[in-house]
Amino acid sequence: MKISVALATFDGGAYLHEQLDSLASQQCLPDELIVSDDASTDDTREIIRGFAGTAPFKVILLESSHRQGYAENFSRALSRCSGDLVFLCDQDDVWFSEKISTMTAFAAADEKTLCFMNDALLTDARLNSQGISKWQQIRAAGLPDEAFVMGCCVAVKRPLLELALPLPPAAGAHDNWLVGLADRLSLTRRHEQVLQYYRRHGGNASGFFVNQSSALSVGNRVRRKLKSLPRRLFSGEALDREWAWEHAVWERLQQERGQLSIMLEENDIQAVVRASQAYLQALESRRMLRRLPVWQRPSRVAACWRDGVYEASGGRTGVIKDLFLARRRTRE
């Protein structure tokens, strides 16, 4: 396989040297490193140019004159990658020397799977670790394994990349879109091997609570649930975002049937499209409910419950929100 690494940078000078050194020290070197810089104001671009002069592989630096945001920055880097297997890389982590060789072996041995993830050891800014991995934190929080979505641990094969790009506006984070599509197609494989450090230094783009470098306790879980309860019960924005994301998935599945045929059998494609459409309809039913006056909702909520809408989306919390959230216009 031809191996590409897509690195998105922004003011990463403090930690970038260590990450670049870890790429140059890989047992299996990549064929190219594509760096997209989001108008850094520090010495990030100078560091990249200096590294390009000595790197044992091709380095391409894409520069921007204005901020685009991390998702668009990664999208630009990914779109320039030419590899058969493409690794996503953050500017402030450190990869173990066997990461690329191990993940490439996984990809070579598993032809049908298109998205691969490795585990990462959580550390502080100085790479000190308490021996806790991201996947361990996910499980300690009581979350399903599918909640383990972290771009810096992802490698994707080209067919999935060509399906996922360009990122739609509703995608939000680039890694959620890539892994979410792969999960939807049942083409993701999460491996428990720890193959890198995931540095937490206070300036990380992700604030997901399971990213803390100390072990999560039962108390952490209880406090989090209590803290998030008002947002879960009284905020209506999440349903609109979920609908927009699912609509983007459904549109992409409709537009890229030819690309899907490279990945799946026709029966599987039809099943995925039907499941996406059914989920989108469930979300739309709930959005329609929230346009009604509160006094008109109970009978409609009961009908949705009988039809399995809440089994597909929202559960019991969704019932409470749909009954009592203030009426408002729903964003299209």
N, C-alpha and C positions, 0 to 999 in steps of 0.2 A: 504494500500500500504506500501511496504517497502521503506523507504526514504534514499537516499544516497546524500551526498554533496561532490562534486569534487572540491578541492582547489589546485590551482597551485601557488607555491611560488618561489620567488627569491629576496634575500636581502630585505625582507619585515619587518624587525624588528621594524621599526619606527611606523607602524600602525597596525601590526598584532594582538596585544593584544585586541584591540577594536573589530576587526572583530570576533575573536574567542569568546570573551565575548558575542557578539550578537548572535552567534550560540548557545551558552549554555543557553541563555535566551529566546529561542524560546518557544512560547506557545505549539507548537507541535515539539517535539525534533526529529532530524533525527535518523535513526538507525545506521548510520556509517558516518564518515568523512574520506575521502581518500585524503591525502595530497601528492602531488608530488613536490619535491623540486629540483630546477634546479641548483644545485651546489652553493648554497648561500655561501657568504663569511662573512656574519655577524652572528648574533645570532638567525637567523630564525629557524633553526632546534632545537636549545635548547628550544626556546619558544614553539614549537610544542610538543616536548617531555614532557615539564612541563605541558602543557595543557592536554596531553593524560592521565596524572596521576590523574587528577581531573574531567575530562569531564564526563557528564552523558550519554555518548554514546561511542561506539567503535571508536578509532582513529588509522588509519594506516598511517605511514610515509614512503614514497618511496623516496629513496635518489639516487642522481646521482653524479658521480665523475667529470663530465664535462658538459658544457653548451649544451643544446639541442634546446633552443628557446622556446618561450611561447606556440606556437601551439603544438609542440611535447610534451611539459611538460603537457599541459592539456589533450592531447590524452592519455598519460600514466595514469593519474589519472582517466579519464573516463573509460578506459579499465578495471580497477580494481574494479569499482563500481558494486555492486550486486543488487541495488535497482530496484524497479518497476518504480519509479520516481526519476530522478537524477537532482540535482540542480548544476549549475556551479557557482563557488564562486571565487571572486578576493580577494587578500590579504589585500587590503587597504580600503575597503568599510565598511559600518555598516548596518546590516539588522534590519528592524523593527521587533518587537517581534512577530507580526502576519504574517510575510511573508510566512513561510512554511505552516502554517495552511490554509492561504487564497489560496495559489497556489495549495495545495493538494486538497482543496475543488473544485477549478476550474477543476482540472484534473479528479476528481471522478465524477463530474457532466457532463463531456463532454468526453464520452468514445472514440469517433472516433478521436478527435484532439490529436496530439502527441507532439506538441511543444507549450509551454506556456511562455509568457513574461509579466513582470510587468514593470511599469514605475519607474523611480528613480529621486530623488531630487539631483540636482547638487550643490556641496558645494566646498569650498576651503579646504586647508589642515587641517584646524581646525574645519571642519564640519559646518562652517558658510554658510548659504544659503540665496539667495535673493528670494527664493520661486519659482524657475524656474526648471521645470522638463526636462528630456531628450526628451520626446515626444513633449513637447511644443517647444523646440528648433528645432526639426525636422520640425514641421509644420511652425514655423516662418521663416525657411530657404527656404520654398516653396518645400520641398521634400515630396514624398509620404510616407504614413505610413510604407510601406515595407522597407523604408530606416532605420527604427528603428531596428537595429540588434546590440545587446550588450550582450555579453556572461554572464556577471554577473547578468543579469535580466532573464536568461533562465532556464527553467526546461523542461526536455524531458522524455518521457516514453521509456521503454526499447526497444520496436520494432524499434523505430527511431534510437536509439543509436546503435543497432546491424546492421542496414542498413548503418549508417554513418561511423562506424569504420571498419578497420583502415582508418585514414585520408590519401587520396592520396597526392602525392607531389604537385599537382596543387591546392590543397584546399586553400593554403594560411592560413588565420586565421581559427582557429577551429570553432569559432562561426558563421562566414560567411558560412562555409560548413554545419554545423548542421541546422541553420535556413534557409539557401538557399535550402537545400533538402526538408525541411518541407514546405517551401513556394511553391516549385515546385509541391509538392503533394497536395497542398491546405490543409495542416494539421497543420497550425500555428494559434494560437489565441493570439492576443496582447490585454492585459487588461490595462486600464488607471489607475488602482490603483497604487499609489506611495507606494512602500513597502520597500524602502531602501534609504540610502544616497549613492551617487556616488561621491567619494572624488577626486578632481582634485588638484594635488600637484606639478606638473611640471615634475614628473618622470614617469607618466603613460605610458603604452605601446601604447595606442591609442592617436593619434593626430588629430582625426576627428574634424573639426572646430566647429561642433554643440555641442561639449562637454564643451565649455567654460561656466563658471558658471554665467556670466552676460548675460542679455537678448540680443538676436540678433536684430538688427535694419535693416531698409531698406538699410541704408548706408552699413552695414556689407554685405548684400546680393550683392549689386552692386559691392563693392570692391572685393568680392570673385570671382564673375563672370569675372571681368576684369583681375584679377590676374591669373585665371585659363585658360583664353582664349588661350594664346600661347601654353600651354601644351595640351589643348584639340585639337587644330588645327594641331600641328606639331609633336606630339609624337605618334609613331606607336606601342609602347610597349603594350598599353592597349588592343588592338585587339588580340594580341598573348596571353595575359593572359586570356582574356575572352574566347577565343577558347579553351585553355588548361583546364580551369575550366569546360566549358560546355562538353568537351570531357570526362572529369572525371565523370561528372554526367551521361552522356549517358552510359559509360562503367559500372558504378555501377548499373544502372537500368537494364542493360542486364544481369549482373552477379547475381543479387539478386532478380530474379523474384519470388522465393519462399518466401522470406522475404516480398516482396511487397504485395503478396497475403494475408498476415496477416493484412495489413493495408487498402487495396483498393479492390474494385470489379474488375473483369477482364476487363470490358469495360473501367473503369477509368485508369487502368494500361496501356492499349493499347493507350489511348488518351494521357497520359503523355509521353510515349515513342515516339509516333509520333511527339508531339510538341517539344520534346528535339531534335529529329533527324532533324526536319525542321529548328530549330534555329541553330543547328550545321552546317547545309548546307549553311545557309545564311552567317554565319561567315566565312566559308571556301571560299565562293564565293568572299567575300571582301578580304580575304588573297591572293587569286589567282590574283585579280586585282592589288594588290600592287607589284606583281612580274613583271608586265609589264612595258615597257617604258611609260613615261607620255603621249606621243603622241598617244599611242594605247588605252588609257583608256576611253575617252569620250563615245564611242559607247557601250562599255561593261558596263559602269556605267549607261547609259540610259537603257540598257536591264535589269540590276539589279533593277533599279527603277520601271520599268514596272512589273517586276516579284514579287514585294513586298519585296525585300531583305532589303531595307532601312526602311521599315515599321517595320520589325522585329529587325533590328540592325542598330544603328547609326543615323538614321534620316538625316536631312539636313547637320548637322556637319559631319556625316560620308561620305556624298557625296563629300564635300570639301576636306576632308582628302584623300579619295581614288583617287581623281583627281590629287592632287598636292604633296602628300608626296613622298619623294625621294624613288626610287626603291631600294629594299633591299631584302636579303634572309630572308624568313619567318621561324622562329623557329618551328620545329615540336614538 
